[in-house]
């Protein structure tokens, strides 16, 4: 019995030696693999497998975009080809900024994440981020696609925002951006009605409009309604401090403002069909509702889906003000932990998705607008023209009414009155007249819209408590009333 056991042990050892050696070799090679843990919004990056017949993009200069593999796999291959190192991306997703924050608070570790502007500010304030390396913005480096290609307009926004003395652009690189507005059915809702946030209060559309089930988005609409008379007045609009004052008013969290907004949102609650997070898109397409507060990226998706069903919808950025939002990449201190290889991979990932052809891939796949304008690379403008441009002869043959549409501010950082004629012509496309209210307008708003756009800033702990209590009062009003706390 002992001999048999000993023989078995010998055979087991002899069998395990090559297995151990095999796994040992694998472990040695894995030491050179950089593991990059990335967390992003759901369905917010190109997953590849495009259909050549339906999805292929062929630009005017002959550039063809039709990837078979995912952006993640392509990055891993590109990183090896570029740096001679292997990288493995562990990719995960989140549904809300708060979900991401809670995951990190409970111990989940990431190296690179893509939250929205206010959450980026919160992470900076709590000293949770790693600043970019000294060479990240060096435009002479060939692979620094972000530095060379980020829209000058968006770059200025990042440079002008700061938290506790820290400039946003030191810690975050933009990914997608847009506005907050209203998707509406022009057969029922007029353009004038959709141009004001008080559409959400109109009795004629009782139970036929929806608002976001999001405290920040709802608060922005309510605050705009509360201050409509002031911020729409000629004196205010013509003030030298218009933009600064508008930012301050729509980011106000004093008790008077919060109480007033609570009353307005309570009235809106009685008028809308629902507070919703994602159902508004489908409700617009099916006709269940005729107007929906919406982010511009989801607005494009909604307009596209409705059009496939033969329904024409439009998008409006209300005249009082619109929220300028953006999502951006930032490196998490607890993940990077001073690891130069991880930081190299994280910054390389940002640069890879910022390469113009990859920015087009992501835009096409998810429907949102990239912060990349391309710099000297014309791919981004060519793609815009590919999507929405017309030549006069073709438009005439199709009976399309055309207009000139300028997007120069996005590509140069300057508004029209600062551009020369050559620049104005270079960044103006001939498009169908209806696109001034539809997908083109949602993706690349006019400079008039951008002048009245406001970034909703990070609320500190005290401000958050006041805002969240207001929201609880609004959302639970019926329960409070039932319990006798009215």
N, C-alpha and C positions, 0 to 999 in steps of 0.2 A: 504493500500500500504506500509506504513511504517512497519506495523506488519509483513507482508509477507517478506519484505526485511530483517527485523531483524531476523526472523526465518531462512531465507536462510543463513544469516551470521553466525548464531549459528551452523546450520548444516555444513556449510563450515569449521568453526573452529574445530568442533568435528571430521570431516572427515580428516582434515589436521594434527590433533595431532598425530595419529599413523604414518602418512606419514613422518611428521617432525621428530618423534622419530626414525623412521627407517633410514632416511637419516642421522640423527644425530649420530646414532650408527656407521654408515658406515664411517662418517668423523672421528670419534674417532679412529676407527681401522686403517684408512688410515694414521693416524699420525705416525704409526710405520713402514710404508712402505717406503723404500728408493727408490727414483726414480733416475735411472741412465740413463743419456742421452748419447748414444753411436752413433758415426758416423764413417762409414767404407766405403771402396770401394764397388761398385756394384758387386753383386754375389761373395762375398769374404769371406763367412762363410757358414758352413754346415747348410742346411735347413731341413735335416732329410728326412723321407719318403723313405728310401732306399728299393729297391726291393731285397728280400731275395734270389731270384734266380739269379739275375744279379750283384748285388752290394755287397753281403756279403763278408767280408774279414775274413779269418781264418788263423791265423799265426801258425808257427811251434810249439809254446808252448801251442797251444789250445785256445789262445785269439780270440774271435769272435767279430767283429765290424760290426754292421748293425743297426744303429739307426732309430727309428720310428719318433722321435720328433726332433725339431730343436735345434741347439746349444744354442740359446737364452733361450728357454723354459727349457732346461736341466740345464743351469746355474742358472736360478731363483730357481728351485727346489733344486739344490745342495747347493746354498747359504743358503737357509732356513734350510736345514738339517745340515749344517756345523756351521752356526752362530746363528741359532735360530731367525733370522730376515727375514722379507719378503723384496724382492727387485723386482722392476718393471723396466725392461729395455725398454726405448723408443729408438728404433733402427731406424736409417736413413742412407742413403747412399749418396755418392758424386761420380762424374765422373772423376775429376782431382784435383790435389793438389790446384790449383788456385781457383777452384770452392769452395772447402772447406774453403780456406782462405777468399774468398769474402763473403761467408755465415756468417762467424764469424764477419767480418768487418761490415756487415749490421745488426748485432744484434742477429743472431741465437746463442743460448747458448748450449754448449755441455760440458759434464764432461770428456769424454774419446774419443779420435779420433785416427785414424791410417794413418797418412800421410807418405810420402816418406822421405828419408834421408835429402834432402836439405830443405824441408819444415819444418822438425823437427828443423833443425839448425836455420832457420829463426824465428820460434816461440820461440826458446831459446833466440836468439839475441834480440827479442822484448819483452822479459820478460813476455811471455804469458803462461808459463807452471809451473806446480807444481812439485817439486822434489818428488821422492819416499820416503816413510816413512823409518825410521831407520831400521825396521825389514824386509823390502821387500827382501833383499838379504841374509837373515839368512837361511842357508841351513838346520839348525836343525829343522825348522818349517815344519811339515809334508805337509801342503798345499801350501808351496812356490815352486810350480812346475816349475816356470820360473827359479828361481835361481838354482835349482837343475838340470834342464834339458836343459838350453840354450847351444848351441854348444860353446865350448871353443874358437873356431876360431872366431865365430861371436861376442862373448863377448869381445874378444881382440880388434876387430874392433871398437866396441862401446866405449871401454875404451880409445882408442887412439885418437878418434875424439873429438875435443873440440871447443867451440865457446865462445869467450870473457871470457875464463878461466873456463867455465862450461863444464864438461865432459858429453858426450852424454848419457852414461849409467845412469847418475843421474836422467835423465828426460825421457828416452825412453826405452822401452822394445821391442825387435824385434818380428816380426810376420812372415813375409815371406821375402825371399831374392832370389837373382839370378844374372845373368849376362846379358849383351847386346851383341847380336851376329847376325848371319845371318842364316835364314832358306833357304835351297836350294834343288833343285831337282838334285840328283847325276847322273841322266841319261843325263842331259844337262850341268850342271855346275860341273866342277871338284872340288875335295876336295882342291886342291892347290889354285884355283881361289877364292873359298869361304873362304879361310884362310886369306884374306886381305880385308881391307875396300875399297880399290880402285876398287873392283868388281862393286861398284856403278857407276863407271865412264867408265866401259868397253864398247866400241862401239858395240861389238858383242852382248851385251845384252840390246841394246837401246830399251827403252819402254817395257822391260821385267823384270825390277827390281823395287822395291818400297822402300821408306825410310819413317821413322816415321815423322808425321807432329807434331814434338815436338822440340822446339828450343834446349833443352839440349841434347837430343839424337842425333839430326842431328849435333850439334856442336861437340859432342864427336867424331863422325865418321869423320867429316871434319878436325878436329884438328889432329886426328891420321894420316890421309892421309898427311896433311901438314908436320908433323914431322916424317913421316915414315922412311926416310933414317937415321935420327939421332937415334931414339929409337930402330931401328933394327940393328944398328951397333954393332960389337963385343965389341968395347971399352965401349959403353954405357951399353950393357947387362952384362958385367963383372965388372962394376964399383961397388965399395963398397957402393955407395949411389944410386944405381939403382932405388930402390923403391921410395925413397924420390924425386929423380929427375923426375921420371915418373909422380908421383902425381902432381908435380909443373907444368910440361909441359902441361899436359892435363887439368889442371885447370886454365891455363893462360888466362887472359882477357885484355892483353895489346893491344894497337891499331894495332901494326904490325900483331899480331896473328889473331885478329878479322878480319882485312882486308883480310888477306890471306885465312882464312876460308870462308869468304863471297864469294870470287872468286871461291873457290872449290865447295861450295854448289850451287852456280849459275850454274856451269857446271854440277853438279849432277842433278839439276832441269831439265836441257835440256835432260838428258839421261834417267831418271827414268820414269816409267809409271805414278806414282803419289806419292805425299806426302799423307800418310794415317794414320788414327788413329786406325781403327779396321778392315777395309776391306782387309788388307793384308793376314789375315788368310784364308779367303774364296778364295781369288785370287790365293793363293798357292795351295789350294786343287783342284780348278777347272782347274789349269794349265794356267790361264791368265798371271801369271808371274812365273818366274823360280827361283827368289831369293827375299828375303824380310828381311829388317832390323827388328829384333824382340827381345822382352824381352823373357828370357828363359822360363818363365811360360806360356806365350802365344805360344811359340815354341812347348812346350809339347802338348798343346791342338791341334795345327795345325798338328803335326805329328800323333797324335791319330786319328783325323778326316780323314786325308788323307789315313791312313792305312785302315780304315773302307771301303774306296772307292777303295782299292787295289793299292794306290799310296804310294811309299816309299820316304819319305823326310828325310833330315839330318839337323843337327844344327852345326854351327861353331862359336867359339869364336876367332875372328881374332888374328893373331900372334903379331901385333903391340901392342895391348892392348884391354882390355874389361872393360866396366863399371860395377863395383860391386854396385848394388842397393839393397835397403831393405826398407820395410815398417815397421813401429813400432808404438806401443801404447804409447800415452802420455796423461797426465791429464791437462785439461785446467783450468787456474787459475780463469777465470770469472765464470766458472761453479762450480768448487769445493768450492771456496770462503771460505776456512778454515773449511769446513764441514767434520768432522772426519768420519761420517757415509758414506758419498759419496766417500771419499778417500778409505775407507775400501772396499766398493763395487767395485770401479774401479780397485784396485789392485787385488781383488779376481777374477774379470772377466779376467784379464790378466793371472793370475795363472790357472784359469779353462781351458782356451783355450790352455794353454801351457802344460797341462797334456798330456803325450805321446799318450794315446788312442784318445784324442780329437784333438791333432795335426795331427794324421793320418786321422781322419775324415775330417778335413779341407783340408789337402793335396789331398785326394782322390776326394773331392767334387769340388775343384777349380782348381786343376792341378798345383799349385805353390808349392814351397818347403819351408817347415817350418824351422825356425831357431832352432827348438828344436832337440837336439840329444838324449836327454833322461837321460843322466848321467848314473847311475847304472841300470836304467830301459832299457831293451834291445828292447822294442817295436819298436822304430824308425828304428833300424838296421834290425830287423826282417821283418819289412814292406818293407824296401828297397830290402832285399833278396827275399821277397815274390813277388815283382814286377818284378825283373830283374835277379834273381839268377837261375842257373842251376846246377844240379849235373852231374858228368861226364857220368854216365850210361845213363841217360835220354837224354842228349845232343847227345851222340853217336847214340842212337836209332833214334833220329830225324834228324841226319845229321847236327847238329849245330856246327859251329866252335866257340870254347870258348877261352876266355882270362881271366886273373886275373885282377881285377879292384880294386884299393885301394881308400878308402874314409876316411882313418885314420885321415887326417888333420881336417876334420869336427867334428869327434867324440872325438878327443883328443886335438886339438889345435896345434899339432906338425906335421911338415912335415916328410917324410919318413926317412931322414937322422938323425932325432932325436928320432925315434921310435925303440924299441927293437923288436926282431923277433916275440915274442908272440903277441905284439900289432899289428904289421903288418899283421900277419895271422888272428887275430881276426876281423880286419876291412877290409878285402879283400874278395870280392865275385867273384865267377866264373860266368861270364856272356857271352852272345853271342857277337861275335866280332863286329857286326854292332851296338851294343849299345854304343860303344865308340864314336859314331858319332850321336847317336840318343837321345831318351828320357833320358836314364841314364846320359849321358854326359851333357844334358841340365839341369837336376835337381841337379846333383852332379858333377860339373866340376872337372877335374884333378887338382892336386896341381900346375902343371906348369901353368895352366890358372890363378889360384888364385895369383900366384906370379906376373903376369902382369896385375892384376886387379886394377882399380882405382875408388875410390869413388869420384863422382863429388860433390864438396862442394857448400855451400851456397854462392851466389853472393850478395854483398851488393847493395845498391840502385844505386850507380854510375855504377858498373859493370853490373847490370841488364839493365840499360838504354842503355849501349853500345851494349850489346848482343841483346836486343830486337830490337834496331834500325837496327842492322845487319840482323836480321831475317825478319824484315819488308822489307828491301831492297831485300832480296832473294825472299820472297814470293810474293812481289808486283812488281818485276822487269819489267814484261811486261807492267803493267799499268804505271809505271814511265817512261819507254821508250816511250810509246804511248803519254804521256803528254809532252815529250820533256825534261825530267829531267835526261836523261842518261848521 
